[in-house]
Structure formats: C-alpha cells, structure tokens
Amino acid sequence: MKAIVQDRFGAPEVLELREIDQPEPGDDEVLVRVHAASVNPADWYAMTGTPWVARPQMGLRKPKSRLGLDLAGVVEAVGGNVTRLEPGDEVFGAGTGTLAEYVTVPEDALVLKPAKVSFEQAAAVPVAGLTALQGLRDKGRVQPGQQVLINGASGGVGTFAVQIAKALGAEVTGVCSTRNLDLVASLGADQVIDYTKEDFTRNDRRYDLLFDVAGSRSWAACRRVLTQRATLVMVGAPKGNRLLGPLDHLGKVRLASLRASQKVLFFISKSRNEDLAALQHLLQAGTVTSVVERSYPLSETADALRYLGEGHAQGKLVISV
Ligand SMILES: NC(=O)c1ccc[n+]([C@@H]2O[C@H](COP(=O)([O-])OP(=O)(O)OC[C@H]3O[C@@H](n4cnc5c(N)ncnc54)[C@H](OP(=O)(O)O)[C@@H]3O)[C@@H](O)[C@H]2O)c1
C-alpha cells in the first residue's frame, strides 16, 4: 500500500510517498481502507521532531511512528474480538499513521460516519472536534448563558469550538484575523473580534471562560477580561523555541496565574468512543459541520503540512487518499 513515510525529522521535504506492507488487524482491531485523513499541528511537530523535550515519545534520532491521526474510510476486515463493526461499514475516528491507504485501529477508536457527511468532512473531525468538545464541556464546564471567548476561532479546533460552545448554550465571542470574520460569524459566534485591529484583552466585556487556542497573549493581559471565578482553558500556543515549543508559553501562564482566583487548565485531548459518538450525533443533527479550507491528494501531504505550519489555515486541511 502507499503511505507517507519519513526516515528523519525535518521540514516537509523529508516526507515521501512510499510503498509499504499493508498492516493486518489484531484481535481487537479493525483494518480500514482510508478515504480521507486530515493534518493537525501534532503532525507538524512529529514531522519536525520539535520540541526536543518531546523526543522521548517521538523518537530520539528518527521518527518512531508514521504521521496521521485522523481518518475516515471503509472497514475492510475486522479482528476476532470485534463485535460492533463489520466489513463495508463507513467509519471515522482517530488512529496512528493514517496518512496511508490502509490503517489498523482499535475498534473503540472508530464510530460510524453519518451517511450525509462526506469522508473528507468526517476526516476533519476527530482530533480537532474532540479537543473542542473535551476542552469546553469537561475542562471549561460551559453552562448555558455563560460568556465564552475563543481566541483562535478560525482554525481546526476553533471552528469546532465556536459551534460546540453555541450548542452548549454559551454566548460566544470569536477572535480571528480579518479574512475569517465572516466565517466565524457564520458558525454562530455572537461577536467577532479582528485581532489585527482590536485587542480583545482591552475589551469592556468579562468572560466566564477563555478557550485559548492561539495562546497569543500573556496571563497579565488575559486576566483583564476574566470574571473573578472564570476558567482559562489553554489549548494551544505559539510554536516557541525548539527545546520547549508551546510548553514555554503554557508554563509561563501556569506560573503567573498560580495565585489567581481564576482556574487555569491545560489538557491534551483523548480519543474516547463516547466523545466520538457525541460528535457523530452533532454532525448527524447538523449542529456541527466541518470547515475544510482545502483538500490535498496523499502525494501532496508535504504541501498541506507546509501550509498548516504557517499557522493560518482556515478550518481544516484534508488529505484525500
Ligand atoms: N491540547 C490539545 O489536546 C490540542 C489538540 C489539538 C490542537 N492543539 C493545539 O491548538 C492549536 C491550534 O490547533 P488547530 O488545529 O486549530 O491549528 P490550525 O488549524 O493551524 O489553526 C490555527 C488558527 O490560529 C489562528 N491564529 C493565529 N494567530 C492568531 C492570533 N494571534 N490570535 C488569534 N488567532 C490566531 C489562525 O487564524 P488567522 O488565520 O485568522 O490568524 C488559524 O485559524 C495548536 O497550537 C495545536 O498544537 C492542542
């Protein structure tokens, strides 16, 4: 089968489309013929081998695993213990090495794809959708009527976060650049702030939850717009230096906020079957739709990661396999 492989860490040029052996499903696994995948900043970090503190997980000298975390496709074969899925089922979910024609995934990491949602739209969902859902519902504990600010509302996580925060009943303010103002408003944001023209931390409004995808501002600035009992959920941060990467910003905010009355949390999203099912229902109901800026063929994955690495993708970048 064809797959994206890399023998060393580096810029997108290290990625190659190569013929490798097709995997076989273990007893609890499903073999999926991938129709679409999508790229996430986590793939960019895994490709470049940065930040260096993450090298024990990524591989000290060369990559331990292939790229790709999101997938949508058709079940080709199932292991002996698999009961929920069967060959022919159209599924989406989270895996490892999904930038390939076939991938084996634990049964729990997949749910059925709603028929009205395309493979490309479904492949855009897993990592970004789970991050938005778990960050807002479980970490931010959004309540109906609360004021929620999403900083970085127009990218992969942000476009899902705006829609999910609205579905949870919040009054949502989205922060993005000029070209994305209409998009973020169309996703349901009640207010949209253009960060190239206005500083959201100099706003008169006060927010119960700051869902910080961009991580572009210091704690001292962010706290100005938080209520006394607010929560700051740190989702992402600028790429930072090669040693610490985004941990540099996350650590600084954590330290600076130690004595604050507000709650400050960082989390890493997890692939949970019940949360994928919740996203499946939101897609089925039309409450959430994927925003896909562009779809690339598998052979052009390097271009997708190069563009993603610039940090200004609009919604998701999908790979069509
Ligand atoms: N904690 C977790 O489990 C988890 C999971 C997934 C992702 N993440 C992290 O979350 C971050 C975003 O991921 P993603 O998939 O959404 O990335 P993405 O698709 O590349 O989106 C990045 C977005 O950030 C916006 N942005 C850039 N600079 C900004 C600024 N100064 N103020 C406000 N918005 C700004 C861009 O909008 P404009 O084009 O309008 O500038 C772009 O739409 C990354 O740091 C990623 O590593 C964390």
The ligand as an ORCA input file, in Angstrom:
! r2SCAN-3c Opt
* xyz 0 1
  N      -4.434     20.440     23.802
  C      -4.763     19.622     22.821
  O      -5.171     18.482     23.032
  C      -4.663     20.128     21.400
  C      -5.288     19.429     20.375
  C      -5.230     19.956     19.074
  C      -4.532     21.138     18.837
  N      -3.893     21.742     19.871
  C      -3.161     22.990     19.655
  O      -4.096     24.008     19.387
  C      -3.542     24.956     18.492
  C      -4.465     25.136     17.307
  O      -4.663     23.915     16.632
  P      -5.506     23.933     15.292
  O      -5.607     22.543     14.812
  O      -6.720     24.740     15.472
  O      -4.484     24.769     14.364
  P      -4.755     25.499     12.981
  O      -5.830     24.794     12.236
  O      -3.426     25.677     12.355
  O      -5.367     26.938     13.359
  C      -4.605     27.964     13.753
  C      -5.513     29.198     13.811
  O      -4.901     30.112     14.709
  C      -5.274     31.399     14.324
  N      -4.328     32.390     14.835
  C      -3.030     32.545     14.506
  N      -2.505     33.588     15.197
  C      -3.511     34.088     15.968
  C      -3.609     35.152     16.902
  N      -2.556     35.935     17.189
  N      -4.789     35.373     17.508
  C      -5.869     34.605     17.242
  N      -5.850     33.584     16.337
  C      -4.674     33.336     15.739
  C      -5.292     31.361     12.828
  O      -6.273     32.261     12.384
  P      -5.924     33.507     11.423
  O      -5.562     32.900     10.092
  O      -7.185     34.288     11.394
  O      -4.741     34.200     12.033
  C      -5.678     29.919     12.488
  O      -7.007     29.853     12.039
  C      -2.146     24.446     18.150
  O      -1.229     25.087     18.991
  C      -2.219     22.970     18.474
  O      -0.962     22.426     18.778
  C      -3.963     21.276     21.140
*
